[in-house]
Amino acid sequence: MRDSQQLPESVTLPMPFSVFIHPNPDSSRGAAITGHGAITLGFGPAREDGEIDVRIEDIQLSLNPCSIPFDLDGDGQLECIELPYLRIGPEFFDLEASHGRFNPDTGAFSLTTVVQFDDAILGEAARAPGQKLRIDVVEHGYLHLETGRFDTKANPVSIEDGPLKGLTIFNCEGEVTQSRCFASLDFGARVISPHMPTKTSVLGAENKIVKARDSAVRLVWEGKPAQQVEVRPGVGKRYHTDYQDFPDVTKGLRTIDATDTFAARTVDLGECVPAEKTVDIIVVGRGEVLNQSVPFDDFYKSWYVVLPPDVYDPALMIGEIMIDGTRPGSVTHQRWHLYHIGIGTSGSSGTTFSSFNDWRPTGAAQTLPGTYRFTPAGTFPTSDYQKTLFFQLKVL
């Protein structure tokens, strides 16, 4: 290794970039953010222990577009934060707070990079006006000045507060090069219903569906550049773009009659990093309660939501509805009228609410999927237009 006297004042190194982003530390779903760039490191004088203080003088990154799964609205289902192609410079870092250490004798290298940017980069759904997001990325590894590269691994980092609380960043292990291949995988499910055609495409399929015990479902997937996708439990390795119905007597697959999670993983990839995703099949029965939420819809001038029949089983009927006023961020107005249009022959119904947390009958039984349109009755506080209406549905 180099003697500390031979170190340059600064050095600019190529910086291949790759991290995995997961919606929380325990989630198996995630997305890879890849890119490339350069980092300029400055070196201070040798310390008494022989190590060198390191500072970041400049950093430039170009990041490829990606979709990050995250529960933006707190309903337990993952939406996507769409990041466009980004060019990131020193303005996205706190270079004064960033620091590192380098041992010129062993090559051991550590670096803490403080990432700091405002809400403009997060996308509209994930913004918190006026907030800055700070992430301290701590890396350990080796710096090879002779070959002009560094091999490091960063500790996992979870965002602790704000609109992206729980979002977790994992560094890929080992040296990452710009040519490294990352597989992609889309995996979802649909309720098989006579009320609409059941598509074989993964487009529009969801990672969570709600069904009756005896209803059929379809899992769909598309993996690239994989030759096969392994789906478990029960399905096994299949062609990279395919689907599987439950039940399927030809394959010995029974109806999914209890809540279960299915996992899919790209296989036979060669040097590519595999992708994994999961789908939750929620089975509900008589008397069970489902929690829902709806924001204000400016177009309809009401609190309007559609529960689609390929996600919410039309075989499930509801008989009672309650507005939940106990949730943080809930509307404060207690008098409402609900107009619900069901699927198929269940028609429509109107329900009036005079107070929170009071179960109200729907009249005739209504399908769980359909449109729910809440309009306030009486004098309404304008501040509630920015709030969410939470409601519960009781299954017959």
N, C-alpha and C positions, 0 to 999 in steps of 0.2 A: 504493500500500500504506500501511498504518498506520505512523505514527511510533512508536518504542518507548515514548514517554511516554504514548501513548494506549491502550496495551494494558491490558486488565483483568487483575486478579490471577489469575483463572481463568475458564474458559469450558467449558460442557458442549455437546458436539456429538453429533448422531446418528451411529451407527456401523453402517451396513450391513456384513454380514460374509459373505465367500465365499472359500473356499480349496479347492484340489484336494489330496487325499491319495493318494499312490501307495505301493505296498509297498516300492519301492526306487527310486533315482534314474533307472534306465534302463527301468523298466516302463511300458508303454503303458496298463496297466489302472489305474484309480483311481476315486475317488468324490469328489463335491462335498459339502462341509459348508457349509450356508448358515444364515443367521440375521440377527438385528438386535439393536441395543442402543444404548448411549450411553457416551461416554467424557468424563471431566472432566480437562482439562489445566490445570495451573498454570504461571504464567510468573514467572521470576526477573528480576532487574535486568539491564540491558544490559551485555554484555561489552565489552572494549576493541575487538574487531573488529566491534561493532554487532549481533552475534547474541544471541539470548535463550536461556537455559537453560530447558528444558521438563521438567516432571515430570508423572507420572500421579497424580492425586488419587483418582480413582474410575473403575471400569469395570464395566459390567453388560451381559451378553450373554445372549440366548436362542438356542439352537442347535436346529435341526430334527433329527429322528431320521435316521440314515443307517447304511449297512453299509460298512465299510472293508475292502477285500481285503488280506489279509496271511498269510504263511506262519507260522502260530503254532507248529507242531510240527516245523518243520525238515525236512519230507519233500519239499520242492520243489513242493508244491501249495498254492494259495491257499485259506485259509479266510476267514471273515468275523468282524470285530469289530463287534458290534452296539451302536451308541450310541443310547440313548433320547433323548427330548427333555431338554435340559439347560438349566438356568439357572446361569450362571457369574458370580460376583462377585469382589471384591478378594481373597478368600481363595485364589483360584486363580492369583494373580500375586505376584511379588516386586516391589512398587511402589517400594521403596527402591532396588533395583538397576536399575529401569527409568529411562530418561532420554532426552532429546531435545534438538534445537537448532532454532531458528526464526529466519529472517532476515526482519524486518518490512518491509524495503525490497523484496525480491524475492518474498517468499512461500515461499522454499525451506524445506523442512521435513524433518527426519529424526527417527525415533523408534525406540528399542530397547525392546521390551516383553518382559519376562522372565516366561514362563508357567511355573508350578510347581504340580504337584498330585501327590497320592499315588496309590497303585495302585487305590483304590476306584473311580475313574472309568473304568478301562480295561476292565472286564469280566473275568469270572472267568478266561477262558483266557489273557489277556494280563498277568495280575498277576505282580508280583515282590514278595513280602511285604516290607514295610518300606522299599521304594524310593520315592523321589520322582523324577518325571520333570520335567526342566528343559529348556525350549526358549527360546532367545533369538531373537526375531523382529525383524529389522532392516528398517525401511521407509524409503523415500526418496520425496519428491514435493513437493506444494505444499499449504499450509494457507490456506484462504480464509475469513478471519474475517467478512468482509462478508456472505457467503452462508451461513455456518455449516456448511461441509463441508471435508473434506480428501481429496485425490486422491493416493494413494500406491501403490507397488508394493513388495512385500516380497521379499527375497532367498530363494531356496529353502533350506529347512532340513532336514537329515537327522539322525535320532536316532542317536547314535554307539554306544550300548551299552544293555544291558538287554534285556528280552523283546521290545521293539519296535525293535531295532537295524535300521537301514536304512530305516525308514518315513520318507517324504519329503513335505514340505509345500510346495506351490507356490501362490503368490498369483495370483489372476486379474489380467490386465492391465487398465489403465484404471479408470475410476470404476465401482464396483459399486453397484447400487441394489437395494432390496428386491424390486422387481418383476421382476428379471432372471430369465429362464427357463433352466432346465438340463434337457437331455434325459436320459433314463435308458435303459439298454440291458442286456438279459440275453442272453448268447450262450454256447452250449455245444455239446457233441458227445456222441454215443452210438455204441457199437458195435452194428451190426445183427446180431442173433443169433437163431437159431431157438429158443433156450431161454427167451426172454421177448419180449413185445410191444414193438415199437419205437415209442415215443411221439412225437407231433408237437409236444407242448408243451415249452417251455423249462424247465419246472419239474423240478428234479432233474438236469438236464444238467450235465456237468462241463467245466471249462476245460482238462482234460488227460485223454486216454485212451491206452491201450496196446493195439496191435492187431497181428495177423499181416499179412504183406505182401499177401495176396489178399483179406482181409476187407473188407466194406462198412461204411461209417460214415454217420451222419446229423448234419449241422449244423443247429441250431435257434436262432432268435433272436426277440426281441420288443423293439421300440424305441418309446419314448413321449417326446414327442408327435409323433414323426417320421412322415411319410407313407411314407418309404422307408428301408431300411437297405442300405448297400453292403458286400458281403462280397467279400474278395479273398484269394488269387488265384482267378480263374476264374469266380466266381459273378456278380459285378456287382451292379447295383441291383435290389432286389426289394421286395415289399410289406413293411411294417414288422413284421408277424408272419408268419413263414413257416419253411420248412425246405428243406434240399437234401441229397439222397443222393449218395454217391459209391460205385460208378460210377452214371452216369445217361446211357445212350446217346442219349436224346432231346435232351439238351443238350450232348452231346459231352464229357462229364466222365468221365475215366477213374478207375480204382481208385487210391487214394492208396497207392503202394507204397514210399514213402520218407518219413522223418520230415519234417513240415512244420508251419508255423504259419499259421493263418488269422486275419485281422483283420476286424472288423466296425465300422462307423461309421454313426451316424445322419446322414441328409442331408435336404435340403428342410425346414429348421427355421425359416426366417425369422430372428427375432432370438434364438432359443434357442442356448445354448452346446451344441455337439455332444458326444456320448458315444462312447467307443471301448473295445473289449475284444478280447482275442485268445484263441485256442484252440490248444493244441498237440496234434498227432496224432503219437504216438510209435510208429514201426514197428520191431518187433524180430524177430529170426530165430534160427535154431538156434545154441546155444552162448552166446547173450548172457545177461548177468546183470542181474537187477532187484533193487534195494535196497528193503527195506520196514522199517517199524518198528511196534511195537505197545506201548501202555502197559498197565498192569495194569487189568483190568476187575473192579471190586468186585462186580458182580452175578454174574459167572461164576466169581469167585475164581481167575482165571487170566489169562494174557495172550492176549486174544481179539480177532481182527479179521476183518472180512468184506471181501473184494475183490469188488465187484459185477460181474456179467457184462456190463453195459452200459458199464463203464469199462475192465475188463480182459477182453480177447477170449477167449471159451471155446475158440477154435480153437488157442490157445497152450497147449502141454502142458509140464509141468515134470517133470524126472527126478531132480534133486538139490536139496538144501536145506542151507544152512549158517547157523549162528548166529554173528554178527559181534560179537566181544567187544572190538574195537579202538576203537569209537566213544565219544566223551565222553558221560558220563551213562548208559552201558550197565550192565545187570545184571552182577554179578560171579560169580554162581552159574553153573557150567558144565554141570551135568547136567540134561537136560530130556527131556520126552516131548511130541511134537507129534501132535495128531490133526487130520487135514485131510479135509474133506468137499468133494469137487469138484462140478462142475456137470454136469447131465445124467446120462450113463451111466458117468462115470468113477469113481463110487463114493467110498469113503473109504480112508484109509491111516493107519498109525501109524509114526512115525519116532522113534528114540531117539538122543539126543546125549549123549556122555560128555565132550566138551571143545569149546571154542570153535574157530572157524576150521577146521572139519573138514567137508568136503563129505560128506553122507550121502544115499544113494539113497532114493527114495520108495517103492521096490518097483514096483508097477504105475504106469504113467504117469498123472499127475493133471492136471486142468485148472488153469491159472493162477488163474482166479477161484474163489471158494469161501470156506469158513471155515477159519481157522487158529487152533488153540487150543493154546497152550503151557502145560504144567504142570511145575513143578520136581520133580525126583527127588532123594530123599535129604534130608538136613538143609539147610534153606534159611534164609539170613540175612534177618531181618525188614526190614533197611534196603533190601533190593532191591525191596520192594513199591512203593516210590516211584520206581523207575527204569524205563527203557524197554528193551525187548528189540529188538535190531536183527537182521534176518535177510536172507539173500540167496537168490534163486530162480534156478536155471539152466534156460533154455528148451531143450527137446528139438528 
